[in-house]
Amino acid sequence: MARGVYIHIPFCHQICNYCDFNKVFFKNQPVDEYIEALGREMAMTVAKTPEAFTNIETIFLGGGTPTALSAQQIEKLLQLITKHIPMSSVKEFSSEANPDELTIEKLQALYNGGVNRLSMGVQSFDQSLLTKIGRTHSNEHVYETIQNAKNVGFENISIDLMYGLPGQTMEQWQDTLEKALALKLPHYSAYSLIVEPKTIFYIQYAKGKLVLPTEDLEASMYGVLMDKMEAHGLQQYEISNFAHEGYTSTHNKIYWDNDEYAGFGAGAHGYLNGIRYSNVAPIKKYIEIVMEEKLPLLHEHEVTVEEKLEEQMFLGLRKTAGVTHEEFEMKFNQSMEDLYKETISRLLEEQLIEFDTKGIRLTRKGRFIGNEVFQRFLVGE
Ligand code: SF4
């Protein structure tokens, strides 16, 4: 049964140098047709497996950039969502947003349409770094948009930050963190830059034209991030996420709990009835298939028990609370301790995890090399 719904809006007015998401330039795209197709995909999917949609807790509009749409398009999209998705148990309805696109009109359309959480892509408060990574907004846009969002009625606002950016110094990162924390928001996410294939940064990196901070400096930036968030009373509840009490993101927790969710839109991924699936990514093809009253599936994969086990550890250990014995035994009918005996004892020796009567979680040391720790559960070392 799905706990959440993800809806992909693959349009952007700018293309960031580090981005490998499924997105295209907004201009000349069939945006209205795409919104129409989203409505049809939702209707078809819910009609096919209505029992999977009886307890939806969260909806997440991501992209691309949902705020690349006009206020009228946002209104239309939200009408279609509330028409096709059973909303009675939805508690959290989030939208990603770019600070320089979020007009008062769009904020009102989002708010009136039921969105109650905004996740804004700020990335940095340093203008030279913003330009370097291909973002078009300024700090003034961020301040003004947050104030406007509050005036419209939003209080659950999060911003995304990035570190490990080309040429970024520790001073610049500290300054960004201070400016971000001065906003006194209830939630912050911060990610290190990863140079992904098929991005502008990847080409620059391959040509030796991208100078990144050293691994040590990047690790120090992560340490400073954790310290500053803690000093401001924000609880780290996942490797990259920090929140005041009552403001953790339920939608993201669905992924980390390895629970099911429906994904709609071009290139969207979902996990329904034990099957992980992805949709076709090209926008025109997506629209064409859906308009023929067919589901736009590209891949479907029935998740094996072994894969579920691995995912439970891989995803669950991202949470500061880790993986509990209770949830593990309930899902798999066996004990985590028996299954991963050797891995657990080695990771304990290396002080990368904690293990107690509640479950397993990363130590602070483990959080710095989370991916390496997760790998050990994948290969069952
Ligand atoms: S990072 Fe966001 S705004 Fe930038 S290109 Fe990617 S999807 Fe678009």
Boltz pocket constraint, residues with backbone or C-beta under 6 A from the ligand:
constraints:
  - pocket:
      binder: B
      contacts: [[A, 11], [A, 12], [A, 14], [A, 15], [A, 16], [A, 19], [A, 20], [A, 21], [A, 23], [A, 63], [A, 64], [A, 65], [A, 98], [A, 121]]
      max_distance: 6.0
